[in-house]
Every structure is written in structure tokens, then in C-alpha cells.
């Protein structure tokens, strides 16, 4: 498993791991959607583009997750596959990525919990067991 959850008083902490920071961001996104549903039941039928920027990689992680939540809400979709490319441009980081999934179907997708937003609470990055990680707390 390339993501994990961690305890938080009222909300849910997530941590995405990867051999690269991009992979850690992608796995963090899977963790986010696992809070909401069983992503193994979400087929990657439609792809949406995501573009965000931030002053640091940690804040970029939060911006990425919040952009995914916004797209999910606007499109009425759940996502299960993610692709990310991160570049440093001047004094900021930019993420160009995509999320693939399908429209929410009450008969097919059991919705566990609503994720309202990725927060700056618990925001951290680093390395654990030779893998990069990014983490934050999700407001549920």
C-alpha cells in the first residue's frame, strides 16, 4: 500500500508515499478518494485536467487535493487514477496532472464519508523507509 491514514481528533489524516514526489502526490490522491469510496470500484472512464501552483511542495500537495475535490464536486465524479508532473518555475512549483474516474452512481459506488477539504493541519513531507511522502489532514 502506497498510502496510509493517521489519526486526527475529528478529521482524517492521509499520507501518500512514492519513489518520486509525483508518485507520492498520486498516492495521496488515492488516499483522499479512499476516504470517500472504494476506488477499486471506480472505473477510469473520463479524464479531467488539473493545474495548480504554490510556493512550496507541501502547499502544492494541499492545492492538488483541493482541486481534485472541486472537480469531483463540479463534475459529480469519483476518481481512481491520477497522473502528476511537477516543475519548479521561478519561485513557485506548478503541477500539471489529471484524474480519471466516472460519474457517481449510487448503485455502484458506496460513499463512505464526504471529504470537504484538504487542510494545512498536519502538513508535512519527508522520507520514510526510503520513500518520499506528503501528508495533511482532510476535513470530513
N, C-alpha and C positions, 0 to 999 in steps of 0.2 A: 504494500500500500504506500503510495507516494504522497499521502496527506494524513493528517490526524486532527482530532479535535482536542481542545483543552478546556478545562473547567473555568467558568466565569460565573459570578453570582447570579445574574439574571439573564445573561445572554449566552452566546456560543462562541468560543474561540476556535479559529481554524489555523492550520499551519500547512503550507504546501512545500514539498521537497522536490529537488531536481538536481541533475548533474550540471545544469546550467540555470541561470536566473530565469530564463524564459520558461524552461520546464517547470520550475518552482511556481511561477505565476499560473501556468496552465493547470497544475495540480491543485493550486489554491482555489481556482475557479471550480474544479470538480468538487472540492470540499464544500464550497459555498452552495452549489446546487444539490449536493447530497443532504444538506440540512433541510432542503425543501422537498426532495423527492428521491426516488430510486433512479439514479441516472442510467442504470443498465436498461431501463425500460423506455428511455428517450432516444428515438432514432434521429440521426443527423440528416434530416430531410431538407432543411433550409439553413443557409448560412447568412449571418449578418456581420458587417464590418464594424470594428471598434477602433477608435483612435483617441488616445488621451495623452496628456503630458503633465509633468510635475517636476518640482525642483530636486526631489530625491527619489531613489528607487523605492524606499518604504512608502512614501506618499503616492507614488505611481501605482503600487500594489492596491492601495485603497481606491484610487481613482478607477482602475481597471475593474475591480469588483463592483463598484457602484455603477459604472457604465453598463456592465452586464445586467445588473438588477433593473436598471432603467429600460434597457432594450427588452428584457423579459416582460416587464410590465406593459410597455407600449405595444409590443407585438403579440402579447398573450401567449408567450412561448416558454418552454423549458429548454435548457441547453445541456449537452452531454459531451461535446468535443470542442476543444479550444486550440488555437494556434496563436503564438505571440512572437513578435520581433521587437526588440528594444534597442534603441540607439541613443547615444548622448549627442545632443545638438546644442553647442554653446554651453550655457549654464543650466540646461534642463534636459530631462530624459523624455523621450517620446516612445510610445507603444503603438504599434500598428498590429492589429490582430483580428481574429474572427472567432465567432461562436457558432456552432451548428447544433440544431435541435429541431423541435417540432412544436406545433400548437398544443397547448394544454388540453388534454382530453380526460375528463373526469372518469370515464370508464377504464381508461388505460393507465393513467398516472395517479397514483395515490399521493396526494400532497400531505407532507408531514407537518411542516411548520412554515410560516411566512417569514422570509428574511427581509427586513425593512431596509437595512443599510450596513455597509462596511464602515467601521469607525476607526478612529486613531487610537482607541484604547488598546493596550497590549501590543501596539505596533512595534515590530522588531524584525530584524533579519540577521542571518549569520550562517554558520555551518554546524551540522550535527551528523556524526557518523560518516563524514566525508561528502555529505550532500549540502547544497545551499538550501536555505529555507527563508520564507517570508511568512509572517503571521500577523493577524489582527483579530479583533472581536467583532462579531456580527450581531447587530441589533435585531432580535427576533420578537 
